[in-house]
Amino acid sequence: MSELKRVLYVEDEPDIRAVAELALGAVGGFELCTCESGEQAVREAVAFAPDLMILDVMMPGMDGPSTLRALRAMPEMAGVPAIFMTAKVQPEEVKQLLALGALEVIPKPFDPMTLAQRVMTVWERRDS
Amino acid sequence: MRAFFTRQLLSSMPILIVLGLLCGAWVSWNWYHLGEDLRTEMNTLAEQRGSLIRSALDTAGEQGQLMGELIAADPAVASILASAESKLRETAGQATLDEERAQLTRRIATLWSKLQEKVGLNQLHFYLAPEGVALLRAQAPDAYGDHNGWQRPMVRAVFADGVARHGVDLGTRASGVRGLVPITDETGRLLAVVDVGMDTEKLLSRLAADLGIGIALLADLPGRAPDIVVGDPFLTPVAEHLPARDSGWWEPSDDKRKFFVARSDMQLFSDAAAQESTEAVVSGSLIVWSDESQRYTTMRAQRLRTTYVSVVLFLLLAMALVWGVRNVRQYMGTRIRDANTMLRAERDLYAGGAVAVLVWHDDDQRKLVYVSPNVKSLFGYTDEHMTAADFEYAELVHPDDHERVARQIEESLQQRLTSWAMTYRILRADGAERWLYDFTRAEWRGGNELVGLRSYVIDQTEHIIMQRDVAAQRRRLDSLMTSAPAVIYSAGAHDRQITYISPNFNSLLGYRISDEMRDVRWWRERVHPDDLPGVKNLDWEDWNGDQHTGIYRFLHADGTWRWLEDRCRIISDADGVPRERVGSLADVTERVFLEQRFKHEQQRAMLALAGANLGLWEWQLESDEIMFNERWAEMLGYAQHEVTRSMRSSNKMVHPEDRPRVQQALIDHLKGNTPDYQCEYRMQHKAGHWVWILDRGRVVERDASGRAVRAGGTHLDITEQHEARELLRESEEKFRSLYEYAPIGIMLNRMDDGRFLEVNDAILMMTGYTEEALLSKKFWDLTPEEFAEEEAAYFEALLGCGVYGPYEKELIHADGSRLPVQVNGTLIVDRHGDAVVWTLVQDISEQRRMEQLKNQFVSTVSHELRTPLTSIKGALGLVSGGAFGALPEQVTQMINIAAKNSERLTLLINDLLDIEKIAAGNMRFDMREQSLEPLLRQALESNKGYADEYSVTLRLDNQAGDLLVNVDTDRFLQIMANLLSNAAKFSPAGGEVTVIVTTREGQVRVMVQDQGPGVPEHFRSQIFNRFTQADSSDTRYKGGTGLGLAITREIIEHMGGYVGLETRHPDADAEKVGARFFFDLPCRSAVHPRAGDQVLVVESRPDMAMRLAALLHDADYDVDVASDVDAAMACLKDCRYGTVVVSDALPDQDAASLRAFIHEVCGRAGVTVIGITATTTKGKLILAVDDMTLLTEAGPEAVKMKEASGTRTPREYDDGTSLLVCLRRAAEEKPS
């Protein structure tokens, strides 16, 4: 069982990005690479070599699912698990996102104090 | 002496006796002959008169019958009579029938007045079956209900046999020439008889007066006085003494006059006769008489004169014999050498007699050698005068007769005739004209040498004049005939030469009467070849033995064929040898055509029967034998011979289910319960399948006890129709169930007044009315007043395009409450041609309620959100504002995020509340007319900060000038803020947002142009709807609530404007495009010229000059117009004008020289020259300002007018606003 250390975080909204950075970095102690668009994530993912990706769903340009598809197309990234964060959490929508191969869908708004813990729980559940 | 006489007498006795006998014979022959001549003449005249009278009577009767048929053919009349008849029958004659009488009177009113005025028929009766009760007498409306008509044989006859007839009816009360026509109902049952006629006496009186004769009509009953006697008043009394009714002269004993009476047979109807005879028609007489005293007297005078002459001659001869027998004896046997001697003797002989003698000798150039002394009374000349050498007898002869006389003499001499006679006129010495009868003898020597001529002349004037009288009579007859309905003619029985034809022949057939017509060949050439054999042989239907009636075609002078009815009669002499044919010709073309048309119609009916594919059957009930036609069998797949010919067997082919029904229908009809037999049923086809047959028939014959003997009818294959009908019924049922059970209200209303025609259950449930209540109402009764106007507008549209809606309105519920509904409908024209409207009504009260709930919810939530938000904002504000001292950097960052987003939430809630207010109609608008430009500048200013955040600059592209708009300031700024912030948000950093203002026809368009990516095509259509962010595409726009544009639209529409997104121009540079939102608002120009400003318009096109002048005049300028440069220069001499507007229609050279002139002459005053391009589009003036130059003493200076006048190319045209703006600015720019 590998330890979760490096997280790639993609979010276009700067305010949420700022809050999430604090929650995952300062509170959770993960090593973060934050990207403001899917395109940036595709560019930086291989170099960063994350253990986990957390993707926003609604973004201008490449949205979350397209970004995931693009990343999974890279051999280095093919096995990296992903989590979606979205405000659209109707059961149908969640089902669709999970079908794309995501580990979990975390609904917005999230609690910044427990976000890291939740991510960790998901990560551990994956291993078991 | 005595002895001598005696001896002389005795010796000449034999000669005297012979002479006496001869003289007697001559006198009596003459006597008889003159009488007989007159009699023949009178007979002919009477015959003609009789023909005329018959023809007149016949025509009147025919007219009556024709009119009667016209009335009988009127279904309305038949139906009135049917009603009257049935009432009468049901009440056993007790019904008063006032209503039917009134109806009938109204129905025939027009015809009746025409009958009287135009046709002269003055009697119109209606007799009801069965006993001829008088229902109506049009000429005596108060006389009805009696049975008087029944006494009339003619009426009884028509009731008895149902055959129309016409004739003369001699009644006990009144006599008439009538046409009687039966009126039947559709089954052929006799309902009534209509009788149209004319008073016989009236008709005959007119004829009698015209002809100057008396007329009597009577049925041949022994000892009866004439039924009708008419004639000249002085003739009439005579009739009472009419002797035995045979033709001839008659002298009443107490009267000195001499009448000629002529009687002829005539068929009549007579009341009196009918009492003694069973025959309706009896033989009668037409008696015509006239006072012929004058003619008779003339004849008698002639007779006497002849007798007198004869006797005198005889006496003279006798005396001559007695005196001269000895001399005669002495000279007997010797040749008479000296003619003079003989002539002298003759002179004595004829002296004083009526006969004058003239003798010519041939050897003396045919000079008169002897003239008897009595010539004086004839010629007015003495015998000496006439025998004088220079006297020329020929000169006495009337010039008109001269040639004829000379020719006859010449011809007679050439033929060596020994005698001839001629009649001619001479002119007496006193100039009077006399007619002479001249008998001339020629004396020949040796057979061919003329010795002399001897003429015996006698004055014939009186006789000729008498003949003239006859001719005058004939002319009178002619003139009468001209107006008579038929042409009368007479012709020789053998040579067929026409001897008389009445002058109205000309109007009948267009030919002028001429001599060539006399020849039968002329007629033959004009009779239609097909009809000629019949005409030649009178091979026509004989009537009454000697009258022939034929109809044939005759060529009218205009080249068309006319049908003539020729009724003629052969008049034979006493020995029965045909002598003359007398007849009448009438144009019956119209009647024949009518008959032909009737035949044609009949034929067509037959054809239609065949064409309609009808099978025919006829059934003899007694033998149960049925006759079929080919089609009947063919319908069922059989050949004609394959079908058994009995009802019993054909009944087996009927579908068992239908059989009882068919039999019942048949029995009902056979029993007489139904007027017709009709049944639809199936029959088995030879191939096994069923064929639907429409069977219609009727009993055509019943025996005396009323039992059906024979029936006939038709079969029609209606399988297809039946199937179609089934299909229709099914679809109708489907529609019906849909209509009845649909949850949507369906109603049918009349278009013109909105009355409910049909409603379904759903609508009753919805509105709470009962069906009866609703059907008594109109659509409008359910429409609240405030919707009426809108509703009417929709109905207007309905007329135009056939459909309306869907739109929302309210209906008034039965309990008075309001029911919100959505309606839509369609206009259809029903089978009566009336416009009706089908409307679907959907109850949207639930929908409304949900909407209201949602709105309330949103509004409540928004309010509830605001309260905690206020605290959050307040708290965050305090912390971030440093109220608790400086914070660590990360805390500051977090606090700022919180503050910013709470701000955004506030905005969102405000927007939500705004849109809710607008939707609920709660937003207040404080509308004020104000200048547009300051508003725009303020909007740009207040959004500058926001734009700076995106590094975007805001720019007003052109000036709005003095445009005024009517808006609420705050709301206007709100929409500008929405548009500008959107534009800024989507612009790239360093980009520019431009605000552009244009005007067009009283509208200003404010456009906000950005340089962003533009709006995706698929999103354009819904961009103004609420909450339309790009959620669905998972591509989120930056910020915003998704309500901005929806609010913008609501606000702008409230202010009477329109907001939109300009479509991308396909040619536009893609890089620079961006989005261009715009809104339009009504505006008006605030340009007010300064009083006294004078403008000169230089425009060569008169219509354009007029339009420009009107434009400027409306803007309070003083305008003058010059059509060319010279005129303009003349106007400009005193430099009154502040501005000169020069149209592009002026040649460039002229424009240049004009500018130079203005500069030189008016430069000091500072004149502005504005160049424009003016044209029209759709009849409206549009123009563009090309340039504007201020001419001052210092020199020309182009005024900077870019923004206002739009000097970009291509030119920007407007309705003249830019020109007015220029004028205003020009005034401002001028040096004061």
Interface residues (C-beta under 8 A of the other chain):
Chain A: D12 D15 A18 V19 L22 A26 V57 M58 M59 P60 G61 D63 G64 P65
Chain B: Q890 Q893 M894 I897 K900 N901 D1031 D1034 T1035 R1036 Y1037 K1038
